[in-house]
Amino acid sequence: MAPIVSAIDIARPPEEVFSYATDPSRFGEWQSGVISGHIEGDGPPGVGSKCMMTRRIGGSERTSTSEITEILPPRTWAIRGIDGPIRANVNVTVVPLQDGEQSRVTIQLDFQGYGIGKMLVPMVVWQARKEVPQSCQNLKKQLENRS
């Protein structure tokens, strides 16, 4: 299946947008279904760092682990799922606009199914196609309403 891609312009500088949009502890503020998230370990996240995410899926809580595969602040951040029957690959790109006063955020999301997950991927993609654009709108609202 083709990846889900959504982009939005945000009236905040790239450094602020990148920092907020790639902080798993803030995902619940702008992504539906996210209960909690964090990066394992001490110090700044880097390639190979593990991202733990707990989501509400179908009335229950599910925790998944992803690995950061790329991180180049304030431009790009990517993770790939490493456990569970459905694994997401996420790429976030932040491009400066208006001499760095604004940013364009592009989120690309793709899923792979393993075992029983292969049958569930079409349903997950269908749901994500509705949720990702709304998440981008929520991200914009959260960042632009901050003082």
N, C-alpha and C positions, 0 to 999 in steps of 0.2 A: 504494500500500500504506500501511497505517496505520503511524505511527511506533512504534518500540520505546521503551517507557518502563519504567524500573526505578528504585525508590527504596529507600533504606536509612537507618536511624538509626545514628549513630555517636557514641560517648561522647567527643567532643572538641568544643571551641568552633568556631564557624563560621570564624573567621579562619584557624585551623590547617587545618581541612578544606579550605577554599577554596584556600589557598595550595598545598597538596599535590595536590589533585585536578585543578587546572588548570595544573600545571607539566609541560609535555611531557617534560622530562628525567626525570621520575619515572613516566611512563606504563608503562614496561616492568616496574615493580615490582608493578603490579596489573592490567594488561591483557594477556591472552594474545596472543602474536604480535608484540608491539611490541619492536623491537630497539633503537631510539633515537629521540629526539625533541628538538627545540629550537625556540626562537623566534629568528628572524633579527634581527640588529641589536643595538645597544647600548641600555641603559636599560630601563625597565619596559615590558612589553607594553601595547599600546593597540589601539583599533579600527583596523583596517587592517594590523596587524602580521601577518607571515607565520609560520605554524607548519609546520615540516618534520618529517615522521614517516616512519620506515622500519619496515616490518612484514614478517614472514615470511608469505608467502601461497603456498600450493601448492608448498612446497619452494624457493621463490626469494624474494629480498628485493626489495621494491618501495618506492620513496620517493614520497610524495605531499605536496602543498602545500595548506594550508588558510589561510584568512584569518579573523582575529578580527573578528566582526561586533558583538559586545557584550561589555563587561567592566565590571562594577560590583562590585568587591570589598566585602565578602565574600559577595555574594548571587548574582550571575549571570555566566555566561561562555558565549559562543557562538562557534562557528566554522562556516565553510562551505568545503567542498572546492572547489578552483578548477582542478584538473587531473586527468587520468586518465579512464579509461572509467567508473569508478564513483566517485562523490563523496558524501561523508558530510556531513550537517548535524548538528551536535551542540550541544545546549543542556544546561548544567549549572546547577542551582539549588541553593543551600544556604540552608536555613531554620533559624534558631536554635530550640532546644527547651530546656526546663528552665532558664530564665533565662540562656541563653547557654552553658550547660555542655555541651550536646549539640547535634547538628545532624542535620537530615534532608537527605540528598543525593538529588536526582532527576536522572537522566540520560535525556535524550530523544535518540533517534538516528533519522535518516531518510536514505535513500539515493536518488540519482538516477543513472540510467545514460545514457551518451552513446555513440553508435556501438554497438560490440559489447557494451558494458556494459549496454545495455538488456536483453539476453537473460540476463545474469548476475545482475542485481539480485535476482530471487527466491531464488537459491541463497545469495547474500550475506546477505540478510535472514534466511533460515532459520538460517544459522550464527550470526548476530549475536543472534537471539532466545535462543539457548542461552548465548552468551558474556557478554552484558551483565549478567544477574543474577549470574553467577559473578564478573565483574569488580567488581561492587558489594560482594560478599562479601569479595573480596580487598582492596578499598579499606578496608573496615571493619577487617579484620584488621591491615593495615599500620599504620593510624592508631592503633588502640587498643593495639597492642603496642609502640608507640614510648614511650620514657621521657622 
